[in-house]
Amino acid sequence: MRVIFMGTPDFSVPVLDALVAAGHELAAVYCQPPRPAGRGKKDRPTPVHARAEALGLEVRHPASLKGAGAQAEFAALNADVAVVVAYGLILPQAVLDAPRHGCLNIHASLLPRWRGAAPIHRAIMAGDTETGICIMQMEAGLDTGPVLLREATAIGADETTGDLHDRLSAMGARLIVEALARLGTLTPEPQSDEGVTYAAKIDKAEAAIDWTRPAAEIDRQIRGLSPFPGAWTLIGGERVKCLASTLAGGQGKPGVTLDDALTVACGDGALRIARLQRAGRAAQDTATALRGMAVAKGMQLGE
């Protein structure tokens, strides 16, 4: 098929690769414009931009698709279908209607649960035991379109957003190839009006750890915000990101270490920080990081 691909971050790259490997003709790749990054604040192309150029594909990165000119350029590609995954711009109706088979979105949740921007983070933070991928026919509403294909997967007890992100990206790549192969024979399934939840974009204010909360909630916060933006606490006055954790036995004053291996008492129960990242340093497992940190039993975290 003649396909327009629309995506921006790392999550989208395996999908682009899968479409190329399946033999589809990529008419153009749309992504977000390069933005300043790094210490020099030089414009850096997005992961999809970089991968598409490496594949020799035409890349377009309009700041908006609301203008008649941008919409006409999109329509002129004469595509059979557009595949959209974590693109980052709202698609006007004229864009949704331009390809012969419309626009298909790869969404990382079991719709209608977790419509919106951060479904992977929110599923883990809420304590969901499963999530999945939906291939959805796009319409004007926010992730409201009928579902063509869906597949569920369990969320592991110690799984982080980073872990789940990679699994769902691969799953989405596989399912969109299947959906395109079966296009025309799949029956769109309207989403239920029951069970609708919204996955709001993660606010950095959600990243500070409140040790008075139950250990299970803090564990979900740590895993759900790992690797970005990273739940954090103060250890000896130093702001440290906590990137992995496990529930542990013990009880004590919230935020106080119960041993010298960063097992921390919470409002109810305790957890052990399994991986952390100090400012300006690479992430490390806790045992390695503690060789260069003074952490002892009875230390108060968060202040």
C-alpha positions in Angstrom: 0.0 0.0 0.0 1.0 3.6 -0.4 1.4 4.8 3.2 1.9 8.2 4.9 3.7 7.6 8.2 3.1 10.1 11.1 5.1 9.7 14.3 7.8 11.4 16.3 9.5 9.7 19.3 11.4 6.5 19.9 8.1 4.6 20.3 7.3 5.2 16.7 10.5 4.0 15.1 9.9 0.2 15.2 6.6 0.9 13.5 8.3 2.8 10.6 10.8 -0.1 10.3 8.0 -2.7 10.2 6.1 -0.9 7.4 9.2 -0.7 5.3 10.1 -4.3 6.0 6.5 -5.4 5.0 7.1 -3.8 1.6 4.7 -0.9 1.8 5.5 2.3 -0.2 6.2 5.2 2.1 4.9 8.3 0.3 6.3 10.6 3.1 7.1 10.6 6.8 5.6 13.4 9.0 7.1 14.2 12.4 7.6 17.1 14.8 10.1 19.7 13.8 13.7 19.5 15.1 14.0 21.3 18.5 16.9 22.7 20.5 18.5 20.0 22.7 21.7 19.3 24.5 24.1 21.8 26.1 24.6 23.7 22.9 20.8 23.9 22.4 21.2 23.1 18.7 18.2 21.9 16.7 18.1 18.1 17.0 15.9 16.0 14.7 13.4 13.7 16.3 14.0 9.9 16.4 11.6 9.3 13.6 13.2 12.1 11.5 16.6 10.6 11.9 15.5 7.1 11.1 13.5 8.2 8.1 16.4 10.0 6.6 18.6 7.0 7.2 16.1 4.9 5.2 16.1 7.5 2.4 12.5 8.6 2.9 11.0 12.0 2.4 10.6 13.8 5.7 8.1 16.6 6.4 7.8 18.4 9.7 5.2 21.2 9.5 4.5 23.1 12.7 0.8 22.7 12.0 -1.6 21.0 9.6 -4.4 23.5 10.0 -3.5 25.6 6.9 -5.0 24.9 3.5 -1.5 24.7 2.0 -0.3 22.0 4.4 -3.5 20.0 3.9 -3.3 20.2 0.1 0.3 18.9 0.2 -0.9 16.0 2.4 -3.7 15.2 0.0 -1.5 15.4 -3.0 0.5 12.4 -1.8 -2.5 10.3 -2.9 -2.0 7.8 -0.1 -4.0 4.6 0.5 -3.7 5.1 4.3 -1.9 7.1 6.9 -0.4 5.3 9.9 -0.2 7.5 13.0 1.7 6.7 16.2 2.6 9.3 18.8 2.8 12.0 16.2 2.0 15.0 18.5 -0.2 17.2 16.4 -4.0 17.2 16.1 -5.1 16.1 12.6 -7.8 18.3 11.1 -10.8 16.6 9.4 -9.4 17.3 5.9 -6.3 15.4 6.8 -8.2 12.5 8.4 -10.3 12.2 5.2 -7.5 12.5 2.6 -6.1 8.9 2.4 -8.4 6.4 0.7 -8.7 4.3 3.9 -8.4 7.2 6.3 -5.9 7.4 9.2 -5.1 4.5 11.5 -3.7 5.2 15.0 -1.7 2.8 17.1 -2.7 3.5 20.7 -0.9 2.0 23.7 -3.9 1.0 25.9 -7.0 -1.1 25.8 -9.4 1.6 24.7 -11.6 3.2 26.0 -9.3 3.0 29.1 -6.5 5.6 29.0 -7.3 7.8 26.1 -4.9 10.6 25.7 -1.2 11.4 25.9 0.4 9.2 28.6 -1.4 5.8 28.6 1.7 3.7 29.5 2.6 5.8 32.5 -1.0 6.0 33.7 -1.6 2.3 33.5 1.4 1.5 35.7 0.7 4.3 38.2 -2.9 3.2 38.5 -1.9 -0.4 39.3 -3.5 -1.9 36.2 -2.6 -5.6 35.7 -2.9 -5.5 31.9 -2.8 -3.1 29.0 -2.3 -3.5 25.3 -2.4 -2.1 21.8 -5.4 -0.9 19.8 -5.4 -0.2 16.1 -8.0 2.5 15.8 -9.7 4.3 12.9 -9.1 7.9 13.7 -11.9 10.5 13.9 -12.1 14.0 15.3 -12.5 13.1 19.0 -9.6 12.3 21.3 -8.9 8.5 20.8 -12.6 7.9 20.3 -12.6 6.1 17.0 -13.7 2.5 16.4 -11.1 -0.2 17.0 -10.0 -2.5 14.2 -7.6 -4.8 16.2 -6.7 -5.1 19.8 -4.3 -7.3 21.8 -3.8 -7.4 25.6 -0.6 -8.0 27.6 0.0 -8.4 31.3 1.9 -5.7 33.2 4.7 -7.3 35.2 4.9 -6.6 39.0 8.3 -4.9 38.6 7.8 -3.5 35.1 8.7 0.2 34.5 7.2 2.5 31.9 10.5 2.1 29.9 10.1 -1.7 29.9 6.5 -1.6 28.9 7.1 1.1 26.3 9.5 -1.2 24.4 7.2 -4.2 24.5 4.1 -2.2 23.3 6.1 -0.5 20.6 7.1 -3.9 19.1 3.5 -5.1 19.6 2.1 -2.1 17.8 4.5 -2.6 14.9 3.4 -6.2 14.5 -0.4 -5.4 14.7 -0.3 -2.5 12.2 1.3 -4.7 9.6 -1.5 -7.3 10.3 -4.1 -4.6 10.1 -2.9 -3.3 6.7 -2.8 -6.8 5.3 -6.4 -7.4 6.4 -7.7 -3.9 5.7 -11.2 -4.1 4.1 -12.0 -7.4 6.0 -11.7 -6.1 9.5 -14.9 -5.0 11.3 -14.6 -1.7 13.2 -15.7 -2.1 16.8 -17.2 1.1 18.3 -15.7 1.9 21.7 -17.9 1.5 24.8 -19.2 4.5 26.6 -18.4 2.7 29.8 -14.9 2.5 31.3 -13.6 5.7 29.7 -10.5 7.1 31.4 -8.1 9.8 30.3 -4.3 9.6 30.5 -3.3 13.2 31.1 0.2 14.3 30.1 2.6 13.7 33.0 3.3 16.9 35.0 6.8 17.1 36.6 5.1 18.1 39.8 3.9 14.5 40.1 7.5 13.2 40.4 8.3 14.2 44.0 8.0 11.2 46.3 5.8 11.7 49.4 7.0 9.0 51.8 3.8 9.2 53.9 1.9 7.5 51.1 1.6 3.6 51.1 4.5 1.7 49.8 2.4 0.1 47.0 1.5 3.6 45.6 5.0 4.9 45.8 6.3 1.8 44.0 3.8 2.4 41.2 4.9 6.0 41.0 8.5 5.1 40.8 8.0 2.5 38.1 5.4 4.5 36.2 7.7 7.6 36.0 10.8 5.6 35.0 12.8 6.6 33.1 11.2 9.9 32.5 10.6 12.2 34.2 11.8 10.0 37.1 10.3 10.1 40.6 12.7 11.8 42.9 13.6 12.3 46.6 16.3 14.1 48.6 19.0 11.9 49.9 21.4 13.8 52.2 20.1 17.0 50.6 20.9 15.7 47.1 18.0 15.3 44.6 18.1 11.7 43.4 15.9 10.0 40.8 14.5 6.6 41.8 14.1 4.5 38.7 13.1 1.1 40.0 11.8 -0.4 43.2 10.4 -3.5 44.9 8.1 -3.8 47.8 9.9 -4.9 51.0 9.1 -5.9 54.6 9.3 -3.6 57.5 7.7 -0.5 59.0 8.9 2.7 60.5 8.7 6.5 60.3 7.9 7.5 56.7 11.0 8.3 54.7 13.5 6.7 57.1 15.9 4.1 55.8 15.5 0.7 57.5 18.9 -0.6 56.5 22.0 0.6 54.6 20.7 -0.7 51.3 18.0 1.9 50.7 15.0 0.1 52.1 12.7 3.0 53.0 9.7 3.0 55.4 6.5 4.5 53.9 3.2 5.5 55.3 2.2 1.9 55.1 4.9 -0.8 54.5 8.3 -0.2 53.0 10.1 -0.5 49.6 13.6 -0.9 48.4 15.0 1.5 45.8 16.6 -0.8 43.2 17.9 1.7 40.7 18.7 5.4 41.0 20.3 8.3 39.2 22.2 11.1 40.8 22.4 14.5 39.1 24.7 14.7 36.2 25.4 10.9 36.3 24.3 7.8 34.6 21.6 5.6 36.1 23.0 2.8 38.3 21.7 -0.1 40.3 21.5 0.9 43.9 24.3 -1.4 45.2 26.7 0.2 42.8 25.5 3.7 43.5 25.8 3.3 47.3 29.6 2.8 47.0 29.8 6.5 46.4 27.0 7.7 48.6 26.8 7.9 52.4 23.5 6.2 53.3 23.0 4.5 56.6 20.2 3.0 58.6 18.0 5.6 60.2 18.6 8.3 57.6 15.6 10.6 56.8 15.0 10.9 53.1 13.1 13.8 51.5 14.8 16.6 53.4 
